[in-house]
């Protein structure tokens, strides 16, 4: 699919811009659109074409990648009348936006009516992953459609097909549940250790030498010990993902999910009190609820 494949890239944020640059560097004819035209123009300075509208961007595309904002932005843009009419039958839309599984399924069904294929493919790995082409791309949709675009996705990272439409987003939410609950558990453990008199710096060393070692201990724990909550991964975004997970669980008629619900509650109060600081700042809310005064370095 990468040979003679015209690509439209809708949504040129920080990570999306880097991804678009990788496609251009790989020699793929790429048309760019963003509501902030200067963002698209900055990427197009190395190649590619800037479109005046989403419809103009997708008109000659074989593959359309979207990195758009929160729902309902994806449907509003990709399924707007002018854009929908410009999409050619046989086009594949790869939606990398952060939206709910239910919206993915609705969008896929509406695109199918236009004879346009759809893959939901949220990514993780952030700016660094985009720069090195090592993003983890979790894809849902028809396996045959995924096979058609897999080589293109490999320009951006490591694509993994996990099931039918919407399951890419489900896998993303599963990841966010694990990350959020792990950070909450880590913060609670550190509150216990420091309140009992342990040196938090050496506790961190001990934890990293044991069975609990994980990527969560690599950065969030370091930020907790250093009391550095400058936003790397925002609490508001983490909260939004967990609320999506809870909504999805209710739609699937699952009983309450206690770990997810508790973590969302911690984050919700943190955001209300402190704004969108780093999600490692969950320790601040746990300290407040435990009634402890932090012994960590200010």
PEGI-V399644 format. One record per residue. RES is the residue in one small letter. SS is DSSP state (hx for helix, st for strand, lp for the rest). PHI is phi in radians with two decimals (* if undefined). Layout:
# PEGI-V399644
res = <RES;RES>
ss = <SS;SS>
phi = <PHI;PHI>
This chain:
# PEGI-V399644
res = <x;x;x;x;x;x;x;x;x;x;x;x;x;x;x;x;x;x;x;x;x;x;x;x;x;x;x;x;x;x;x;x;x;x;x;x;x;x;x;x;x;x;x;x;x;x;x;x;x;x;x;x;x;x;x;x;x;x;x;x;x;x;x;x;x;x;x;x;x;x;x;x;x;x;x;x;x;x;x;x;x;x;x;x;x;x;x;x;x;x;x;x;x;x;x;x;x;x;x;x;x;x;x;x;x;x;x;x;x;x;x;x;x;x;x;x;x;x;x;x;x;x;x;x;x;x;x;x;x;x;x;x;x;x;x;x;x;x;x;x;x;x;x;x;x;x;x;x;x;x;x;x;x;x;x;x;x;x;x;x;x;x;x;x;x;x;x;x;x;x;x;x;x;x;x;x;x;x;x;x;x;x;x;x;x;x;x;x;x;x;x;x;x;x;x;x;x;x;x;x;x;x;x;x;x;x;x;x;x;x;x;x;x;x;x;x;x;x;x;x;x;x;x;x;x;x;x;x;x;x;x;x;x;x;x;x;x;x;x;x;x;x;x;x;x;x;x;x;x;x;x;x;x;x;x;x;x;x;x;x;x;x;x;x;x;x;x;x;x;x;x;x;x;x;x;x;x;x;x;x;x;x;x;x;x;x;x;x;x;x;x;x;x;x;x;x;x;x>
ss = <lp;lp;lp;lp;lp;lp;st;st;st;st;lp;lp;lp;hx;hx;hx;hx;hx;hx;hx;hx;hx;hx;hx;hx;lp;lp;lp;lp;st;st;st;st;lp;lp;lp;hx;hx;hx;hx;hx;hx;hx;hx;lp;lp;lp;lp;st;st;lp;lp;lp;hx;hx;hx;hx;hx;lp;lp;lp;lp;st;st;st;st;lp;lp;lp;lp;lp;lp;hx;hx;hx;hx;hx;hx;lp;lp;hx;hx;hx;hx;hx;hx;lp;lp;lp;lp;lp;st;st;st;st;lp;lp;lp;lp;lp;hx;hx;hx;hx;hx;hx;hx;hx;hx;hx;hx;hx;hx;lp;lp;lp;st;st;st;st;st;st;st;st;lp;hx;hx;hx;hx;hx;hx;hx;lp;lp;st;st;st;st;st;st;st;lp;hx;hx;hx;hx;hx;hx;hx;hx;hx;hx;hx;hx;lp;lp;st;st;st;st;st;st;st;lp;lp;lp;hx;hx;hx;hx;hx;hx;hx;hx;hx;hx;hx;hx;hx;hx;hx;hx;hx;hx;hx;hx;hx;hx;hx;hx;hx;hx;hx;hx;hx;lp;lp;lp;lp;hx;hx;hx;hx;hx;hx;hx;hx;hx;lp;lp;lp;lp;lp;lp;hx;hx;hx;hx;lp;hx;hx;hx;hx;hx;hx;hx;lp;lp;lp;lp;lp;lp;lp;st;hx;hx;hx;hx;hx;hx;hx;hx;hx;hx;hx;hx;hx;hx;hx;hx;hx;lp;lp;lp;lp;lp;lp;hx;hx;hx;hx;hx;hx;hx;hx;hx;hx;hx;hx;hx;hx;hx;hx;hx;lp;lp;lp;st;hx;hx;hx;hx;hx;hx;hx;hx;hx;hx;hx;hx;lp;lp;lp;lp;lp;lp;lp;lp>
phi = <*;-1.30;-1.41;0.90;-1.94;-1.44;-2.02;-1.93;-2.10;-1.90;1.85;-1.92;-1.52;-1.11;-1.22;-1.07;-1.09;-1.16;-1.09;-1.09;-1.08;-1.14;-1.11;-1.11;-1.11;-1.40;1.55;-1.51;-1.06;-2.22;-1.86;-1.99;-2.50;-2.62;-1.08;-1.70;-1.07;-1.18;-1.12;-1.13;-1.10;-1.12;-1.21;-1.16;-1.12;-1.72;2.48;1.49;-2.26;-1.66;-1.70;-1.39;-2.67;-1.01;-1.07;-1.12;-1.17;-1.59;-0.97;-1.94;-1.47;-1.54;-2.32;-2.03;-1.82;-2.12;-2.29;-1.81;-1.35;-1.14;-1.04;-1.71;-1.02;-1.09;-1.13;-1.08;-1.67;-1.31;-1.91;-1.03;-0.94;-1.11;-1.19;-1.04;-1.21;-1.40;-1.13;-1.59;-0.93;1.68;-1.12;-1.96;-1.68;-1.91;-1.65;-1.81;-1.25;-1.70;-2.27;-1.40;-1.00;-1.14;-1.18;-0.98;-1.12;-1.12;-1.11;-1.09;-1.15;-1.21;-1.20;-1.05;-1.11;-1.62;1.07;-1.97;-1.43;-2.53;-2.29;-1.66;-2.56;-1.10;-2.09;-2.36;2.26;1.11;-1.07;-1.10;-1.09;-1.14;-1.09;-1.66;1.13;-2.06;-1.03;-1.54;-2.00;-1.78;-1.95;-2.13;2.46;-1.07;-1.01;-1.19;-1.20;-1.01;-1.07;-1.18;-1.92;-1.03;-1.12;-1.15;-1.10;-1.20;-1.14;-1.73;2.95;-1.98;-1.37;-2.32;-1.51;-2.07;2.65;-1.25;-0.91;1.68;-1.36;-1.07;-1.19;-1.07;-1.13;-1.07;-1.15;-1.06;-1.09;-1.18;-1.07;-1.13;-1.10;-1.08;-1.14;-1.14;-1.17;-1.09;-1.13;-1.07;-1.08;-1.13;-1.10;-1.23;-1.03;-1.06;-1.13;-1.24;-1.21;-1.48;1.88;-1.32;-1.32;-1.07;-1.14;-1.32;-1.07;-1.03;-1.07;-1.17;-1.10;-1.28;-1.62;-1.91;-1.18;-1.34;-0.92;-2.85;-1.16;-1.10;-1.29;-1.26;-1.96;-0.98;-1.15;-1.05;-1.19;-1.11;-1.15;-1.44;0.98;-1.93;-1.92;-1.02;-1.11;-1.90;-2.16;-1.20;-1.11;-1.13;-1.16;-1.10;-1.07;-1.02;-1.13;-1.21;-1.16;-1.06;-1.11;-1.16;-1.10;-1.15;-1.07;-1.11;-1.12;-1.54;1.08;-1.46;-1.22;-0.89;-1.80;-1.12;-1.11;-1.12;-1.12;-1.15;-1.11;-1.10;-1.13;-1.06;-1.17;-1.06;-1.19;-1.05;-1.12;-1.09;-1.51;-2.15;1.44;-1.51;-1.55;-1.05;-1.16;-1.15;-1.23;-0.93;-1.08;-1.12;-1.24;-1.18;-1.05;-1.09;-1.25;-1.44;1.27;-1.84;-1.71;-1.11;-1.80;-1.34;-1.18;-1.50>
